[in-house]
Amino acid sequence: MCRGASPPISLKRRMLGARGEYIPRLSTRHRHHHSVVPTRRASTTPAYEEGTRLRNNPEANRLEECRRNGVPWKKWGPYLSERQWGTVREDYSHDGDAWNYFTHDQARSRAYRWGEDGLAGISDDQQTLCFALALWNGRDPILKERLFGLTNSEGNHGEDVKEYYFYLDNTPTHSYMKYLYKYPQSAFPYGRLVETNGRRTRTDYEYELLDTGVFDSDRYFDVFVEYAKNNPEDILIQISVCNRGPEPARIHILPTLWFRNTWTESPGALKPTLEEVSAKSGVRTVAARHESLGEVFLYCEGDVPLLFTENETNNQRIFGTPNDSPYVKDGINNYLVSRNHDTLNPLQRGTKVSAHYDLTVGAGKTATVWLRMSDLPPSAIGEPFGSQFAGVVQTRRQDADDFYRVITPKGVSQDSASVMRQALAGMLWTKQYFGLDVEKWLQEHGADAIRPNAQPLRNREWFHMVSHHILSMPDKWEYPWYAAWDLAFHAIALSTVDIDFAKEQLDLLLQNSFLHPTGQIPAYEWNFSDVNPPVHAWATIFLYQTEQAVHGAGDLEFLKRSFRKLMLNFSWWVNRKDRLGQNVFEGGFLGLDNIGVFDRSAPLPGGGHLEQADGTAWVSLFCQNMFEIAIELAANDPSYVDMAMKFVDHFLWIARGINRVGSQGMWDEEDGFYYDVLRLPDGTATRLKVRSVVGLLPLCATTIIEPWQRERVPEAVTDLLAHLKRRPDLLQSIHPTGPGHYGVAGRGIAALVNPDRLRRILSRMLDENEFLSPYGIRALSRYHAEHPYVLKAGGKQYSVKYLPAESDSGMFGGNSNWRGPIWMPVNALLIRALLSFYLYYGDNFRIECPTGSGNFMNLFEVAREIANRLTKIFLPDFEGRRPVYGATQKFQTDPLWKDYVLFYEYFHGDNGAGLGASHQTGWTGIIAKLIEVFGRLDAEQLLATGKKLAVANGKAPEELHSDVARPVR
């Protein structure tokens, strides 16, 4: 049942081919089709060498089996949410108060409608059947079945998970996964966390779980959960419980299997079943039967009790109405904690079951529990816990090591490699099933989505939207719903380990069941109609060229279907967000929450509207990306040449709009910076002179045009030159381009800023008294610490001050802050811009970095410097302390804590400490891509990138550097 040492090895293999690969029983539901159109093979490039190394790796082979043969290695994965309660999906209130309609306290007793959550859990890709861990230390008032945290109104900085858990490892097929949860041995201080944080203000520190003292004297358990797939339908589960305390301690381990409740709200639906079936001595077995999933068996090592109940709401507790059955969702909790023996089904059947392991673990000792979830019945599986069980787990660990060894650049330090691996593990653990049928959801609210003058209701205009998909989440507790622009950055990071899943993520938001008929991409569930920056085209061309470089083939079908849908989205931006047709754009908060003087998504004080420097820069980058996609497609279909020319036109007119000179333009010649412009109803205009990333983002609208790209669409080049001849004024502000202005290796450039403006903006960005922190680029200049920006409008006074840590206001929930901290996605885009400018200038453009230091760098060196500063957030310094953990001594000094890295939402602008959501590996996971890129490339090798892509696109081979890897965009 449990052991303190590794068990012996003996496990029968099944359905294996000559090389040990799985030979599947395929169902059409799990086939994945990818139309990959090969380009001319550049077989001598190092990217191909890397591809060869990957193909010799077992995990890479599994990915290839998924891609080519539809083998369902990804059918089972970490798809449970970590918080389903408090979400919009589960909100059926009259006032839209999702947090208080369905609370953490109710979650143990109340069945969910649209998804499930759990601790260290997994499910199938339709979340039909779920498995997770429940724990009880004998002192808690409830079972630990899910993570606890404060709601938005309870936390002094908004919602906040109050637990310690870590995503230690994961592979892209989830053939191996490892998770750590730190569980106190004393009673969990639920009430104290709520009450103490409730007394604190926005200017106070948060009251954390460590502050309560429950981890004093190391009186806690480290609970490690490992999953190892013997094949896609046969999953070995190892739970290791380590007592870190000074004396023996008791713990109840309750591995739990249950069906998502799909029958209560669907009259006539067939109810699935769980029931105990006979098995061999020393093994308890549960058979799960479902009409579409088929049969799945959970084998539990040891003669342990099986506790059965139903995954149905305890109406008596929640609503005060009688239950249809005594067996309800919290039945196992009530049996164990309240000692109510009438809450379990004595017939050993139901829709929720836990195996009950009651263990006492010695001080410093480890107890291990084995389980196995398989489609093989007892008559076919043999000995489920035979001698090969431990061997399979160890083999999958080794497969994971081999996989990450291949994708990690050789020049990367051991510490950086560990950060890269944990970041990618977090990205893979943060996949989640996102189920929602908006029309059905509206009907269940009593709303008619189509009837005119129907009652106002959140997301009413998105009634077409249906999701039953696995999506990459920002953070499965704080943000257990996808966010549109986050997802693009997720795709960039995920491309390092699973290009197919990355493409699927971008594909999803452009499908008819997501994309609005108007062309708008849904933002996030709190308000699908909010506007996120249009970065999907950038992510699309990045993934396409990554696949070209690594596999020697670009997925043209992916590019074509993305382009068609992105055209709709581009038209939406042009028609909806350019209020006066002046080629300057709005968009509201655009993902930057409280960056503005006031809420940019709300009606402005005194009326009027904003012309946004960031919104306009985003659409300019969108143009450039669409131009790149069009010329790629034009190689196979000349009709796309016209589309390339269209985006040349758009870029020029947008450049004219953002670079309009004079007192009403966004560019401030005196300050050498871009600002938003507030236009009032009386015709007056005011620049909102806040030095923030809003003014840096025009740098990001920069794209290199390689000679082979010009050759592919000469008509577009001719059109551009004709424009510039007719309108020479356009050349006054955009970067010079065209004959006579080509850069290194004949490269052209499309950029909003000319060389003078580039230098002036960079001089501010690289000033340590303004934007350049020891840990990256701040979202707001430190200048505003002593010089707050103040504006009087509409009879009120508004101000913006540098705040390097948490927000001091409740704008956008108060749980994020763009007025000073460091945010990874914007830093990544600025690095991309610097690398693009370097591809054009080479060593011909140098600038002081930091400003005033006398140290001059080319722009590759500047990009690498910023990337190094970002990476330094997570690395131990010369004293062994990681800046990300600030002054939290447990994380800085304890050997059982200090090497587990958390990837926060954003970081302190001065000291690099992690802030906001603690598990937002989502876009913060892009640090893995930065470590990879700068681990592979030096400046000279980067300059060869365009040559390599030229070879991949069928141009004559040239001498390439031997170590060039993926393209940098």
Secondary structure, DSSP 8 states (H G I E B T S, - for coil): ---SS---------SB-TTS-B-----GGG------EE----TTSHHHHHHHHHHTSHHHHHHHHHHHH---TTSEES--BS--TTSSTT---SS--HHHHS-HHHHTTS--SS--B-EEEEEETT-SEEEEEEEE-SSSSS-B-S--EE-TTTSTTS-EE---EEEEEE-TT-SEEEEEEEEESS---HHHHHHHHHH--TTS----GGGGTTTGGG-EEEEEEEEEEEETTEEEEEEEEEE-SSS-EEEEEEEEEEE---STTSTT----EEEEE---TTEEEEEEEETTTEEEEEEEESS--EEEE-SS--HHHHTSS--SSS--TTHHHHHHTS--TTSS-TTSEESEEEE-EEEEE-TT-EEEEEEEEESS-HHHH--TT-TTHHHHHHHHHHHHHHHHHHHS-TTS-HHHHHHHHHHHHHHHHTEEEEEEEHHHHHHHTT--SSSTT----TTGGGTT-EEEEEEE-SBTTTB-S--HHHHHHHHHHHTTT-HHHHHHHHHHHTSTTTS-TTS-----TT-TTS-----HHHHHHHHHHHHHHHHSEE-HHHHHHHHHHHHHHHHHHHHHS-TTSSS----TTTT-TT-SSS-TTS--TTS-EEE-HHHHHHHHHHHHHHHHHHHHHHTT-TTHHHHHHHHHHHHHHHHHHHT--STTSSEETTTTEE-EEEE-TTS-EEEE---BHHHHGGGG-EEEE-HHHHHH-HHHHHHHHHHHHH-GGGGGTS---STT---GGG-EEEESS-HHHHHHHHHHHT-TTTTEETTEEBSB-THHHHS-EEEEETTEEEEE---SSS-SS-GGGGS---SSSB-HHHHHHHHHHHHHHHHHHGGG-EEESSTTSS-EEEHHHHHHHHHHHHHHTTS--TTS--GGGTT-HHHHH-TTTTT-----SEE-TTT--EES-TT-HHHHTTHHHHHHHHHH--HHHHHTHHHHHHHHTT-------TT--S---
